[in-house]
Amino acid sequence: MNSDHNLALNWLYLDINSYFATVEQHHNPSYRNKPLIVVPLNSDTTCAIAASIEAKKLGIKTGTNVGKAKRMVPDLICVKSNHDKYRGYHHRILKEIDKHIYVDNILSIDECAGRLTGKFQLKQNAVELAYKIKKGITKNIGDNIKCSIGIAPNRFLAKIATEIEKVDGLVVLEESDLPKKLYSLNLRNLTGIGASTYIRLLSSGINSVESLCSKNASFLKKAFGNIVGEKYYYLLRGYNMPEEKKDIQSIGNSQVLPPEMRNSNNAYDIARRLLFTATSRLREKEFYANGINLELSLANKSSLKSYQKLNSLCDDFSLGDKMKFMWDSLINNQTNLIIKKISISFVNLTKQKNDQLVLFNNDTDCNLREKNKLEQISKLMDKINKKEGKSIVSLGMTGNKDEHTEAIAFSSI
């Protein structure tokens, strides 16, 4: 075991409560203190992608069918998602937090963590720091935006601490608190325990956090089915484990289409917008794609799939052309297709551009000068959109965005 067991409080973890819904309530004061859900599109057939604290108290949660949610709460407010707005508040919140503590890790659009050093490793100082962060967010971002903060010896426990008092909470987990203070949680509240792992644990006789904490490292390794179980043993006891760097494997978008948009013409317009949202994220992270996947899930539960190899592309023009070719090949003049869902992803990502040209090939990605020019134009559009705080420039798009074509990339900022 190469980890050092440090008794100090080493991490502060911050989770904005019901982030998307909270931002909508802050943005429109008439929504405050009312049950509200954020939806990807205006259709009862889709699912809630976020629920306000008030909606959660009434049994509505992320993933609840919109039609069912409306029957559960007749006066429920449904707001169409606006990722540009959420991203804008994300950056403002990070800027405020950065006044008080360096943010070492941005875990998602509504979660981040920072290391505690020096005097802030003492409980009283760490708690004072947490309250300063909360006060700063309330004062400078919005009095309706609340967060839960966890403080613990490692980042894993600091995140778990945010689950103990979910709304505007502040929980400190010292080594003397472990593991008893975790017993009130459900196994599914713990990071890394999804549905399949939960079933494995139940089959091993582990049905609570208390029973999980009572097992030794070798038992947990067997129960989890891999080394993660052994790591869990040490993380639950406050050890700081060496972090594994995870390379981004793909960048993409997907969207379930409303019934009126499931014909091939309307679906293609949505596919283009999904593509351009993904290409913007590709450039933001400074990646080049060497492959693209396109999948169309049909109403009859079948699917059409296509993969195209690329030569280190990240610009809207070339990737738009590639997707058009793939789309036409899949549709193949079929006019009666009912397309329920579109998924697009860029794969085989690299930080370095492969500028090797292919002889005797007139494809646009083989013309180096043209390729660089298209890339620079795409980056210029990104710059304009970032400055304006919304996507006002997009390839081949004029006028306002269609209301059905907004998509949210949950794993990206």
HELIX and SHEET records of a PDB file:
HELIX    1   1 TYR A   19  HIS A   27  1                                   9    
HELIX    2   2 PRO A   29  TYR A   31  5                                   3    
HELIX    3   3 ILE A   53  LYS A   57  1                                   5    
HELIX    4   4 VAL A   66  MET A   72  1                                   7    
HELIX    5   5 HIS A   83  ILE A   97  1                                  15    
HELIX    6   6 GLY A  118  GLN A  121  5                                   4    
HELIX    7   7 LYS A  123  ASN A  140  1                                  18    
HELIX    8   8 ARG A  155  ILE A  164  1                                  10    
HELIX    9   9 GLU A  175  ASP A  177  5                                   3    
HELIX   10  10 LYS A  180  LEU A  182  5                                   3    
HELIX   11  11 LEU A  187  ASN A  189  5                                   3    
HELIX   12  12 ALA A  195  SER A  203  1                                   9    
HELIX   13  13 VAL A  209  CYS A  213  1                                   5    
HELIX   14  14 ALA A  217  PHE A  224  1                                   8    
HELIX   15  15 ILE A  227  LEU A  235  1                                   9    
HELIX   16  16 PRO A  259  MET A  261  5                                   3    
HELIX   17  17 SER A  264  GLU A  284  1                                  21    
HELIX   18  18 ASP A  316  ILE A  331  1                                  16    
HELIX   19  19 THR A  364  CYS A  366  5                                   3    
HELIX   20  20 LEU A  368  GLU A  388  1                                  21    
SHEET    1   A 5 ASN A 105  SER A 108  0                                        
SHEET    2   A 5 GLU A 111  ARG A 115 -1                                        
SHEET    3   A 5 TRP A  11  ILE A  16 -1                                        
SHEET    4   A 5 CYS A 147  ALA A 152 -1                                        
SHEET    5   A 5 LEU A 170  VAL A 172  1                                        
SHEET    1   B 3 ALA A  50  ALA A  51  0                                        
SHEET    2   B 3 LEU A  36  VAL A  39 -1                                        
SHEET    3   B 3 ILE A  77  LYS A  80  1                                        
SHEET    1   C 4 SER A 250  VAL A 256  0                                        
SHEET    2   C 4 ILE A 339  VAL A 347 -1                                        
SHEET    3   C 4 ALA A 289  LEU A 298 -1                                        
SHEET    4   C 4 SER A 303  LEU A 313 -1                                        
END                                                                             
